[in-house]
Amino acid sequence: MNTPIIIQYKINAPIDKVWKALTDKNEMKSWYFDIQDFEPEVGKVFNFYEPGGENKYHHQCQILEIIPGRLLKHSWSYPDFSPLKTIVTWELFPEDHSVQVKLTHEGIENFKDLGENFSRESFTGGWNSIIGDSLKTYLEK
C-alpha cells in the first residue's frame, strides 16, 4: 500500500509569513527543528536531529523543488537506519486572510521495517502535532 500521508490545516496568517516560517532556518527553530545547514535552494542537503538533545534520529534531507511562496519539496531519510528515502511536500494555498497548508509525505512504507517510531501512525501524529499545534500556534500568535 503506497498511500501518502496527507495533513492539511488552515492557518490564519499571510502567505509570506507562512512561507518564511517554512524556509527561514531562524524561524524554523521556533516551531519545527533547529536545522543549521538549511538553505532553501534546489539540491541543498540539510541535516537535523529531533529536539531534546538525545540525537537518536539523524534526519537527512535534500531539497528537490521550490516554487517560492507555494511549494517546498524535499527528500526525508534516516541514513543511520536505512538507505531508503521518502518525499515530503509542503504546499501553500492562499485563502481569504489565511493559508491552507498541505503536507504530503510519500513513500512512508520504505520505513516499515524500522520499528514503531517510523510507522505511519507515528508520522501522522508527528505531522499533526508539528503543523496543527506548533506551526499554527507560532504563526497565529
C-alpha positions in Angstrom: 0.0 0.0 0.0 1.6 3.2 -1.2 -0.8 5.7 0.3 0.8 9.0 1.2 0.2 10.8 4.5 -1.7 14.0 3.8 -2.1 16.6 6.6 -3.9 19.9 6.0 -4.5 22.9 8.3 -5.9 26.4 7.8 -3.6 28.9 9.3 -4.7 32.5 9.9 -1.6 34.3 8.7 -0.4 36.0 5.5 1.2 33.6 2.9 4.5 35.4 3.0 4.7 34.9 6.8 3.9 31.2 6.4 6.5 30.8 3.6 9.1 32.5 5.7 8.3 30.1 8.6 8.9 27.1 6.3 12.1 28.4 4.7 14.0 30.6 7.2 16.2 28.5 9.5 15.9 31.1 12.2 12.1 30.9 12.1 12.1 27.1 11.8 13.8 26.6 15.1 10.9 28.4 16.8 8.3 25.8 15.7 10.0 22.9 13.8 13.6 21.8 14.2 16.9 23.6 14.6 18.4 23.0 11.1 21.7 24.8 11.0 22.6 23.8 7.4 19.2 24.6 5.8 19.3 26.7 2.6 16.2 27.0 0.5 17.9 26.0 -2.7 17.3 23.0 -5.0 20.0 20.4 -4.5 21.0 21.5 -1.0 21.2 18.8 1.7 20.3 19.5 5.3 20.6 17.5 8.5 19.0 17.6 11.9 18.0 15.7 15.0 14.8 15.6 17.0 14.6 18.2 19.7 15.7 17.4 23.3 19.4 16.6 22.7 19.2 12.8 22.6 20.2 12.8 18.9 18.7 9.3 18.4 17.5 10.0 14.8 19.7 11.7 12.3 17.4 13.1 9.6 18.9 13.9 6.3 17.0 15.7 3.5 17.7 17.2 0.1 15.6 19.9 -1.5 14.1 18.7 -4.7 11.8 21.5 -5.8 10.9 25.0 -4.7 8.3 27.4 -6.0 8.6 30.5 -3.8 5.5 31.1 -1.8 3.8 27.9 -3.0 5.8 24.7 -2.7 8.8 23.1 -0.9 9.6 19.5 -1.7 12.4 17.5 -0.2 13.6 14.0 0.5 13.5 12.7 4.1 15.7 9.9 5.3 17.4 8.3 8.3 20.9 7.4 6.9 21.9 5.6 10.2 19.0 3.2 9.8 18.2 2.8 6.1 19.4 3.8 2.7 15.8 4.4 1.6 14.2 7.8 1.3 10.7 9.3 1.4 9.4 12.6 0.0 7.9 15.5 1.9 6.0 18.2 0.0 4.8 21.4 1.7 2.1 23.3 -0.4 0.6 26.6 0.4 -2.9 27.7 -0.9 -3.9 31.2 -0.1 -7.5 31.8 1.0 -9.2 34.9 2.4 -6.9 36.2 5.1 -5.5 32.7 5.7 -3.4 29.9 4.1 -4.2 26.3 3.7 -1.0 24.4 4.5 -0.9 20.9 2.9 1.8 18.4 3.7 2.2 15.2 1.8 4.6 12.5 3.0 5.1 9.9 0.3 6.9 6.6 0.5 6.5 6.0 4.2 6.3 2.3 3.6 10.1 2.5 3.0 10.5 2.7 6.7 8.1 -0.1 7.7 10.9 -2.4 8.9 12.5 0.2 11.2 10.1 -0.2 14.1 7.1 1.6 15.5 8.8 5.0 15.8 8.9 5.0 12.0 5.3 3.8 11.5 2.5 5.6 9.5 0.7 6.3 12.8 3.9 7.8 14.3 4.5 10.1 11.3 0.8 11.1 11.1 0.7 12.0 14.8 4.0 13.8 14.4 3.0 15.9 11.4 -0.4 16.8 13.0 1.4 18.0 16.1 4.1 19.9 14.1 1.6 21.6 11.8 -1.6 21.7 13.8 0.0 22.7 17.1 3.5 24.1 16.6 3.3 25.9 13.2 -0.3 27.1 13.7 0.4 28.4 17.2 3.6 30.1 16.1 2.1 31.9 13.2 -1.2 32.9 14.8 0.2 34.4 17.9 
